[in-house]
Amino acid sequence: NTLDLSNIDSKRKKLILFDDCVAQRNQAVQQEFFTKGRHHNCHCIYQSQSFYGMDSMFIRKNANCFLLFELNDRDLSQIIQSINHGMDRYIQKKFVKLNGETQMIMDMYL
């Protein structure tokens, strides 16, 4: 079953928040919104407590912004490697150490 997005008013901007859906086996709705929602003016936020629990990287590969909080250096390095789009390590490390406790990776296409 695919989600029918044709009934969505594309003229109005929409923000869709998927909150801690990582335990759901079927992520078809989330996948549909992440891949086709932007054509209907839908912007998605996928909030999760587990970066690696997200549906076998589908959501991660289609995301263009990541906010990460309270990570140790090892976990942060692994996450950076998994979403790296050609940035060298020095730039990555500087990029994520923004706010002391809060670590943030912004738009990876910059």
Number of C-alpha atoms within 10 A of each C-alpha: 5 8 12 10 15 8 7 13 12 15 8 9 11 16 10 14 12 14 11 13 17 19 12 10 8 11 15 14 13 21 17 15 19 23 14 14 19 15 12 18 16 19 15 18 15 18 16 15 13 10 15 13 12 20 19 9 14 14 17 18 11 11 17 14 13 17 12 15 12 12 13 9 10 9 12 19 14 11 16 17 14 13 17 14 11 10 15 9 13 8 9 17 16 9 13 18 13 12 8 8 10 13 19 18 21 14 11 15 10 7
